[in-house]
Amino acid sequence: MKKIIFTLGLIAVAVGVFAQEGGSPMNKAVNRATHSRDFLMIQLSYDGWAGAPDSIKTGFNRGFNIALMYDFPFKKSPLSVAAGLGISTSGVYLKDHTFDISGKVSPDKASFPASNAYKKFKVATTYLEIPIELRYRSVPDNANKGFKAALGVKVGTLVNAHTKGRNTGANGSKNWDKDINKGFFNPWRFSATARVGYGNFALFGAYSLNPMLKDNSDLDIRPYQIGICLSGL
């Protein structure tokens, strides 16, 4: 997973440098009149679970998303459609509960046993996604300026799901327990997205249209993200 994120980052940097330099002298003249593609999108978020039982309390949950997008403008219009490839990560911290993804407590369905065994307990997921957006930009030929808004969807496939709990041993040492298992999770996620901002910065939101867990679970948990977005190039 780190290799995928690193590769996306390298591609983004390379494209950004090329876009700023404009390529050859001939391309520099052409680029002044072309539509800016708004290629790179980086998001930092607060994450939550809509539909989780009231007994399950969470802490300061965090997410990180990165996507490489390509913009297809409508002629003589500030509107465009963009599609791309991205990675979405989420870490939700449970209080006084754990998430048994190993199946030790209930092998047939996901369960959240009450527990004070861990000082911190995180549920982490990573999705490989295809984001699609309908965009409006007040300055179509420069993605780094002007008012921007977008509505879209993301189709994601789950590539990693794990839990990680930290406790303190009798000798004061910090111990970590980690379980990796995608079995209780839906392999696909469909999310609705929205974004509004000015220049390179925006506020964004994303909400899962299907449950996080498979049909054999009696829980209808829908993950969501609210945060800030850096985009441009």
Secondary structure, DSSP 8 states (H G I E B T S, - for coil): -HHHHHHHHHHHHHHHHHHHHTSSHHHHHHHTTS-----EEEEEEEEEEET--TT-EE-S-EEEEEEEEEEEE-TTSSEEEEEEEEEEEEEEEEESB--B-SSSS-TTS-B--B--S-SEEEEEEEEEEEEEEEEEESSTT-TTSSEEEEEEEEEEEEEEEEEEEEEE-TTS-EEEEEEE--TTB-SEEEEEEEEEEETTEEEEEEEESS-SB-TTSS---EEEEEEEEEEE-
